[in-house]
Amino acid sequence: KSGIRRPSNFELLGHAFVPTYKKGDKGKYQLVVKKNSWESLKRKLKQITKKTKPYSFEERLKKLAEVWRGWVNNYRLASIHVKLKAIDEWLRNRLRYCIWHDWKKPERKRKNLIQLGIDQDHAYAWSRTRKGGWAVAQSPILITTITLSRLRRKGYESMLSYSLKTQPIIR
């Protein structure tokens, strides 16, 4: 931990520094999260959102929140907003994938799609798609039915919105 080195070579507790690229800001650095820490977060989230884990949706959201809240609180001083947005999108697709897998049978998928507001013909066709679960999670089939607002009603909170709420103001 002790030593004299350039900020671009300095890493500590999952944090690192990179130069800022603003006009007139030569010699200034910003705090970022190391690549290993991002990979570790994604690995933990993926473990919780495995389709074969026998969690209810609410239990899954609770376990996810425990992991990412601690992570976001730890790294809230760093510049993480752009990458958090990408991980949020990926996590929502993982949740849609879990929901699709929980429906299991084509008839149950059809009934649930109708309940979510899809017309009978599309629901029938989409419930019998030959696409894999991950492809369906990223397709209009689930993106238009299991929307962000529906996920929020079930208890989902975005990592980015939480980060923006808890970010300290540095003067």
BELUR-V781641 format. One line per field, one symbol per residue. psi: psi as a letter, one per 40 degrees, with the letter a starting at -180 (. if undefined). Layout:
BEGIN
psi: ???
END
This chain:
BEGIN
psi: diihiideehhhfeiiiiiigihefheiiihihiddddddddddddddfhdehfiiddddddddddddddddddfeeihedddddddddddddddddddddddciddddddddddeeiiddddddddfieiidddddeiedddedgiddddddeehhhdddddddehihh.
END
